[in-house]
Amino acid sequence: HVRRAELVVGERKLEIQVTGEILEEGGKLLEKATRLSASDKPPPTRPEPSKCKWCWYSRFCPHS
């Protein structure tokens, strides 16, 4: 059983304790990502102007 996980992005490293709750939430997110990637429709949007300039979908998004 996994009890700890390290997430590394660039120079940043975060260690988390793996719990049943975290595994359940991860499973839900994976299912959602799988459904979205299999769909021909774009994902639903919740515009956050500070992030829009970095979003690949901004060229297609009706909010930008």
Biopython code that builds the backbone (N, CA, C, O; Angstrom):
import numpy as np
from Bio.PDB.StructureBuilder import StructureBuilder

atoms = [
    (1, "HIS", "N", (0.831, -1.188, 0.000)),
    (1, "HIS", "CA", (0.000, 0.000, 0.000)),
    (1, "HIS", "C", (0.873, 1.250, 0.000)),
    (1, "HIS", "O", (1.904, 1.310, 0.671)),
    (2, "VAL", "N", (0.443, 2.234, -0.759)),
    (2, "VAL", "CA", (1.141, 3.516, -0.803)),
    (2, "VAL", "C", (0.678, 4.358, 0.380)),
    (2, "VAL", "O", (-0.522, 4.503, 0.613)),
    (3, "ARG", "N", (1.613, 4.901, 1.110)),
    (3, "ARG", "CA", (1.261, 5.724, 2.263)),
    (3, "ARG", "C", (1.695, 7.183, 2.079)),
    (3, "ARG", "O", (1.124, 8.094, 2.680)),
    (4, "ARG", "N", (2.715, 7.386, 1.238)),
    (4, "ARG", "CA", (3.200, 8.737, 0.960)),
    (4, "ARG", "C", (3.405, 8.879, -0.543)),
    (4, "ARG", "O", (3.652, 7.907, -1.257)),
    (5, "ALA", "N", (3.295, 10.118, -0.997)),
    (5, "ALA", "CA", (3.560, 10.406, -2.407)),
    (5, "ALA", "C", (4.311, 11.722, -2.492)),
    (5, "ALA", "O", (4.092, 12.628, -1.688)),
    (6, "GLU", "N", (5.192, 11.819, -3.467)),
    (6, "GLU", "CA", (5.900, 13.063, -3.728)),
    (6, "GLU", "C", (5.450, 13.574, -5.082)),
    (6, "GLU", "O", (5.478, 12.849, -6.077)),
    (7, "LEU", "N", (5.040, 14.821, -5.106)),
    (7, "LEU", "CA", (4.687, 15.479, -6.350)),
    (7, "LEU", "C", (5.790, 16.473, -6.647)),
    (7, "LEU", "O", (6.088, 17.337, -5.822)),
    (8, "VAL", "N", (6.406, 16.359, -7.829)),
    (8, "VAL", "CA", (7.513, 17.224, -8.193)),
    (8, "VAL", "C", (7.164, 17.949, -9.487)),
    (8, "VAL", "O", (6.862, 17.323, -10.503)),
    (9, "VAL", "N", (7.210, 19.274, -9.433)),
    (9, "VAL", "CA", (6.989, 20.108, -10.615)),
    (9, "VAL", "C", (8.127, 21.112, -10.654)),
    (9, "VAL", "O", (8.190, 22.027, -9.832)),
    (10, "GLY", "N", (9.021, 20.938, -11.608)),
    (10, "GLY", "CA", (10.189, 21.813, -11.690)),
    (10, "GLY", "C", (11.023, 21.674, -10.431)),
    (10, "GLY", "O", (11.456, 20.577, -10.077)),
    (11, "GLU", "N", (11.241, 22.770, -9.772)),
    (11, "GLU", "CA", (12.034, 22.785, -8.540)),
    (11, "GLU", "C", (11.184, 22.539, -7.284)),
    (11, "GLU", "O", (11.722, 22.338, -6.195)),
    (12, "ARG", "N", (9.879, 22.556, -7.442)),
    (12, "ARG", "CA", (8.992, 22.413, -6.284)),
    (12, "ARG", "C", (8.709, 20.938, -6.005)),
    (12, "ARG", "O", (8.489, 20.150, -6.925)),
    (13, "LYS", "N", (8.717, 20.585, -4.737)),
    (13, "LYS", "CA", (8.418, 19.214, -4.325)),
    (13, "LYS", "C", (7.438, 19.261, -3.158)),
    (13, "LYS", "O", (7.632, 20.012, -2.202)),
    (14, "LEU", "N", (6.393, 18.460, -3.246)),
    (14, "LEU", "CA", (5.371, 18.401, -2.203)),
    (14, "LEU", "C", (5.186, 16.942, -1.817)),
    (14, "LEU", "O", (4.959, 16.086, -2.672)),
    (15, "GLU", "N", (5.285, 16.669, -0.533)),
    (15, "GLU", "CA", (5.046, 15.318, -0.041)),
    (15, "GLU", "C", (3.679, 15.287, 0.622)),
    (15, "GLU", "O", (3.368, 16.141, 1.452)),
    (16, "ILE", "N", (2.863, 14.304, 0.257)),
    (16, "ILE", "CA", (1.531, 14.191, 0.844)),
    (16, "ILE", "C", (1.341, 12.805, 1.439)),
    (16, "ILE", "O", (1.940, 11.830, 0.984)),
    (17, "GLN", "N", (0.508, 12.734, 2.454)),
    (17, "GLN", "CA", (0.119, 11.463, 3.043)),
    (17, "GLN", "C", (-1.077, 10.947, 2.236)),
    (17, "GLN", "O", (-2.070, 11.657, 2.080)),
    (18, "VAL", "N", (-0.990, 9.748, 1.736)),
    (18, "VAL", "CA", (-2.050, 9.174, 0.921)),
    (18, "VAL", "C", (-3.095, 8.549, 1.849)),
    (18, "VAL", "O", (-2.789, 7.681, 2.667)),
    (19, "THR", "N", (-4.323, 9.014, 1.697)),
    (19, "THR", "CA", (-5.435, 8.496, 2.504)),
    (19, "THR", "C", (-6.496, 7.921, 1.571)),
    (19, "THR", "O", (-6.439, 8.118, 0.357)),
    (20, "GLY", "N", (-7.437, 7.228, 2.131)),
    (20, "GLY", "CA", (-8.549, 6.702, 1.343)),
    (20, "GLY", "C", (-9.301, 7.822, 0.647)),
    (20, "GLY", "O", (-9.741, 7.666, -0.493)),
    (21, "GLU", "N", (-9.451, 8.946, 1.326)),
    (21, "GLU", "CA", (-10.156, 10.095, 0.753)),
    (21, "GLU", "C", (-9.419, 10.632, -0.477)),
    (21, "GLU", "O", (-10.040, 10.951, -1.490)),
    (22, "ILE", "N", (-8.103, 10.727, -0.380)),
    (22, "ILE", "CA", (-7.308, 11.218, -1.512)),
    (22, "ILE", "C", (-7.405, 10.241, -2.687)),
    (22, "ILE", "O", (-7.540, 10.668, -3.834)),
    (23, "LEU", "N", (-7.336, 8.939, -2.414)),
    (23, "LEU", "CA", (-7.453, 7.946, -3.477)),
    (23, "LEU", "C", (-8.825, 8.001, -4.143)),
    (23, "LEU", "O", (-8.928, 7.877, -5.363)),
    (24, "GLU", "N", (-9.872, 8.186, -3.350)),
    (24, "GLU", "CA", (-11.228, 8.277, -3.900)),
    (24, "GLU", "C", (-11.365, 9.505, -4.790)),
    (24, "GLU", "O", (-11.918, 9.419, -5.887)),
    (25, "GLU", "N", (-10.869, 10.639, -4.329)),
    (25, "GLU", "CA", (-10.937, 11.878, -5.117)),
    (25, "GLU", "C", (-10.121, 11.739, -6.401)),
    (25, "GLU", "O", (-10.552, 12.196, -7.459)),
    (26, "GLY", "N", (-8.951, 11.113, -6.318)),
    (26, "GLY", "CA", (-8.132, 10.883, -7.508)),
    (26, "GLY", "C", (-8.847, 10.005, -8.521)),
    (26, "GLY", "O", (-8.776, 10.253, -9.724)),
    (27, "GLY", "N", (-9.530, 8.990, -8.040)),
    (27, "GLY", "CA", (-10.297, 8.114, -8.926)),
    (27, "GLY", "C", (-11.399, 8.868, -9.643)),
    (27, "GLY", "O", (-11.619, 8.670, -10.838)),
    (28, "LYS", "N", (-12.097, 9.738, -8.911)),
    (28, "LYS", "CA", (-13.160, 10.544, -9.516)),
    (28, "LYS", "C", (-12.595, 11.480, -10.580)),
    (28, "LYS", "O", (-13.176, 11.628, -11.655)),
    (29, "LEU", "N", (-11.460, 12.112, -10.278)),
    (29, "LEU", "CA", (-10.837, 13.024, -11.243)),
    (29, "LEU", "C", (-10.376, 12.275, -12.492)),
    (29, "LEU", "O", (-10.507, 12.782, -13.606)),
    (30, "LEU", "N", (-9.845, 11.085, -12.309)),
    (30, "LEU", "CA", (-9.409, 10.276, -13.448)),
    (30, "LEU", "C", (-10.592, 9.888, -14.325)),
    (30, "LEU", "O", (-10.502, 9.957, -15.550)),
    (31, "GLU", "N", (-11.700, 9.482, -13.712)),
    (31, "GLU", "CA", (-12.901, 9.151, -14.480)),
    (31, "GLU", "C", (-13.401, 10.356, -15.259)),
    (31, "GLU", "O", (-13.770, 10.232, -16.426)),
    (32, "LYS", "N", (-13.414, 11.515, -14.623)),
    (32, "LYS", "CA", (-13.877, 12.740, -15.283)),
    (32, "LYS", "C", (-12.962, 13.099, -16.456)),
    (32, "LYS", "O", (-13.443, 13.451, -17.533)),
    (33, "ALA", "N", (-11.652, 13.011, -16.249)),
    (33, "ALA", "CA", (-10.702, 13.324, -17.319)),
    (33, "ALA", "C", (-10.872, 12.350, -18.487)),
    (33, "ALA", "O", (-10.771, 12.750, -19.647)),
    (34, "THR", "N", (-11.128, 11.089, -18.190)),
    (34, "THR", "CA", (-11.329, 10.086, -19.231)),
    (34, "THR", "C", (-12.574, 10.405, -20.043)),
    (34, "THR", "O", (-12.550, 10.332, -21.271)),
    (35, "ARG", "N", (-13.669, 10.759, -19.363)),
    (35, "ARG", "CA", (-14.908, 11.125, -20.067)),
    (35, "ARG", "C", (-14.699, 12.354, -20.937)),
    (35, "ARG", "O", (-15.133, 12.379, -22.088)),
    (36, "LEU", "N", (-14.031, 13.385, -20.391)),
    (36, "LEU", "CA", (-13.816, 14.617, -21.151)),
    (36, "LEU", "C", (-12.939, 14.382, -22.374)),
    (36, "LEU", "O", (-13.197, 14.941, -23.440)),
    (37, "SER", "N", (-11.903, 13.557, -22.227)),
    (37, "SER", "CA", (-11.008, 13.328, -23.358)),
    (37, "SER", "C", (-11.675, 12.482, -24.446)),
    (37, "SER", "O", (-11.283, 12.562, -25.610)),
    (38, "ALA", "N", (-12.666, 11.681, -24.088)),
    (38, "ALA", "CA", (-13.364, 10.849, -25.071)),
    (38, "ALA", "C", (-14.490, 11.611, -25.761)),
    (38, "ALA", "O", (-15.034, 11.134, -26.757)),
    (39, "SER", "N", (-14.845, 12.777, -25.253)),
    (39, "SER", "CA", (-15.962, 13.549, -25.780)),
    (39, "SER", "C", (-15.521, 14.457, -26.930)),
    (39, "SER", "O", (-14.384, 14.927, -26.960)),
    (40, "ASP", "N", (-16.428, 14.694, -27.868)),
    (40, "ASP", "CA", (-16.165, 15.642, -28.948)),
    (40, "ASP", "C", (-16.432, 17.079, -28.524)),
    (40, "ASP", "O", (-16.039, 18.017, -29.217)),
    (41, "LYS", "N", (-17.098, 17.254, -27.386)),
    (41, "LYS", "CA", (-17.425, 18.591, -26.890)),
    (41, "LYS", "C", (-16.262, 19.130, -26.067)),
    (41, "LYS", "O", (-15.569, 18.358, -25.404)),
    (42, "PRO", "N", (-16.035, 20.450, -26.097)),
    (42, "PRO", "CA", (-14.983, 21.006, -25.233)),
    (42, "PRO", "C", (-15.407, 20.927, -23.774)),
    (42, "PRO", "O", (-16.601, 20.842, -23.487)),
    (43, "PRO", "N", (-14.460, 20.953, -22.851)),
    (43, "PRO", "CA", (-14.804, 20.884, -21.432)),
    (43, "PRO", "C", (-15.571, 22.131, -20.991)),
    (43, "PRO", "O", (-15.420, 23.197, -21.589)),
    (44, "PRO", "N", (-16.396, 22.001, -19.942)),
    (44, "PRO", "CA", (-17.100, 23.176, -19.432)),
    (44, "PRO", "C", (-16.077, 24.189, -18.900)),
    (44, "PRO", "O", (-14.999, 23.819, -18.435)),
    (45, "THR", "N", (-16.437, 25.457, -18.981)),
    (45, "THR", "CA", (-15.489, 26.493, -18.560)),
    (45, "THR", "C", (-15.976, 27.218, -17.315)),
    (45, "THR", "O", (-17.176, 27.373, -17.086)),
    (46, "ARG", "N", (-15.029, 27.648, -16.537)),
    (46, "ARG", "CA", (-15.252, 28.552, -15.408)),
    (46, "ARG", "C", (-14.162, 29.606, -15.558)),
    (46, "ARG", "O", (-13.067, 29.456, -15.015)),
    (47, "PRO", "N", (-14.463, 30.670, -16.293)),
    (47, "PRO", "CA", (-13.406, 31.631, -16.615)),
    (47, "PRO", "C", (-12.748, 32.252, -15.384)),
    (47, "PRO", "O", (-13.418, 32.701, -14.454)),
    (48, "GLU", "N", (-11.444, 32.262, -15.408)),
    (48, "GLU", "CA", (-10.618, 32.940, -14.417)),
    (48, "GLU", "C", (-9.636, 33.780, -15.215)),
    (48, "GLU", "O", (-8.621, 33.262, -15.681)),
    (49, "PRO", "N", (-9.918, 35.066, -15.382)),
    (49, "PRO", "CA", (-9.111, 35.914, -16.271)),
    (49, "PRO", "C", (-7.608, 35.807, -16.051)),
    (49, "PRO", "O", (-6.847, 35.917, -17.012)),
    (50, "SER", "N", (-7.163, 35.599, -14.834)),
    (50, "SER", "CA", (-5.724, 35.521, -14.590)),
    (50, "SER", "C", (-5.105, 34.269, -15.217)),
    (50, "SER", "O", (-3.899, 34.233, -15.460)),
    (51, "LYS", "N", (-5.914, 33.255, -15.479)),
    (51, "LYS", "CA", (-5.408, 32.022, -16.069)),
    (51, "LYS", "C", (-5.686, 31.924, -17.563)),
    (51, "LYS", "O", (-5.075, 31.101, -18.245)),
    (52, "CYS", "N", (-6.586, 32.738, -18.081)),
    (52, "CYS", "CA", (-7.001, 32.621, -19.478)),
    (52, "CYS", "C", (-5.841, 32.781, -20.452)),
    (52, "CYS", "O", (-5.804, 32.098, -21.476)),
    (53, "LYS", "N", (-4.906, 33.655, -20.160)),
    (53, "LYS", "CA", (-3.819, 33.886, -21.116)),
    (53, "LYS", "C", (-2.918, 32.658, -21.268)),
    (53, "LYS", "O", (-2.194, 32.548, -22.257)),
    (54, "TRP", "N", (-2.952, 31.738, -20.306)),
    (54, "TRP", "CA", (-2.130, 30.530, -20.364)),
    (54, "TRP", "C", (-2.887, 29.329, -20.913)),
    (54, "TRP", "O", (-2.292, 28.281, -21.167)),
    (55, "CYS", "N", (-4.180, 29.473, -21.094)),
    (55, "CYS", "CA", (-5.022, 28.342, -21.488)),
    (55, "CYS", "C", (-4.978, 28.114, -22.992)),
    (55, "CYS", "O", (-5.173, 29.042, -23.778)),
    (56, "TRP", "N", (-4.720, 26.865, -23.385)),
    (56, "TRP", "CA", (-4.675, 26.509, -24.792)),
    (56, "TRP", "C", (-6.030, 26.722, -25.456)),
    (56, "TRP", "O", (-6.088, 27.041, -26.643)),
    (57, "TYR", "N", (-7.118, 26.550, -24.714)),
    (57, "TYR", "CA", (-8.462, 26.679, -25.276)),
    (57, "TYR", "C", (-8.909, 28.134, -25.425)),
    (57, "TYR", "O", (-9.992, 28.382, -25.955)),
    (58, "SER", "N", (-8.125, 29.079, -24.983)),
    (58, "SER", "CA", (-8.553, 30.479, -25.023)),
    (58, "SER", "C", (-8.901, 30.939, -26.432)),
    (58, "SER", "O", (-9.752, 31.812, -26.600)),
    (59, "ARG", "N", (-8.258, 30.367, -27.448)),
    (59, "ARG", "CA", (-8.559, 30.768, -28.817)),
    (59, "ARG", "C", (-9.943, 30.300, -29.254)),
    (59, "ARG", "O", (-10.481, 30.823, -30.230)),
    (60, "PHE", "N", (-10.530, 29.332, -28.561)),
    (60, "PHE", "CA", (-11.859, 28.836, -28.897)),
    (60, "PHE", "C", (-12.924, 29.228, -27.884)),
    (60, "PHE", "O", (-14.117, 29.061, -28.136)),
    (61, "CYS", "N", (-12.500, 29.745, -26.748)),
    (61, "CYS", "CA", (-13.403, 29.987, -25.620)),
    (61, "CYS", "C", (-14.262, 31.235, -25.840)),
    (61, "CYS", "O", (-13.750, 32.287, -26.221)),
    (62, "PRO", "N", (-15.557, 31.114, -25.599)),
    (62, "PRO", "CA", (-16.433, 32.280, -25.756)),
    (62, "PRO", "C", (-16.226, 33.312, -24.631)),
    (62, "PRO", "O", (-16.716, 34.436, -24.737)),
    (63, "HIS", "N", (-15.514, 32.946, -23.565)),
    (63, "HIS", "CA", (-15.317, 33.875, -22.463)),
    (63, "HIS", "C", (-14.091, 34.749, -22.614)),
    (63, "HIS", "O", (-13.935, 35.718, -21.870)),
    (64, "SER", "N", (-13.202, 34.431, -23.571)),
    (64, "SER", "CA", (-11.972, 35.219, -23.684)),
    (64, "SER", "C", (-12.048, 36.212, -24.812)),
    (64, "SER", "O", (-11.094, 36.955, -25.045)),
]
sb = StructureBuilder()
sb.init_structure("model")
sb.init_model(0)
sb.init_chain("A")
sb.init_seg("    ")
for serial, (resi, resn, name, xyz) in enumerate(atoms, 1):
    if name == "N":
        sb.init_residue(resn, " ", resi, " ")
    sb.init_atom(name, np.array(xyz, "f"), 0.0, 1.0, " ", f" {name:<3s}", serial, name[0])
structure = sb.get_structure()
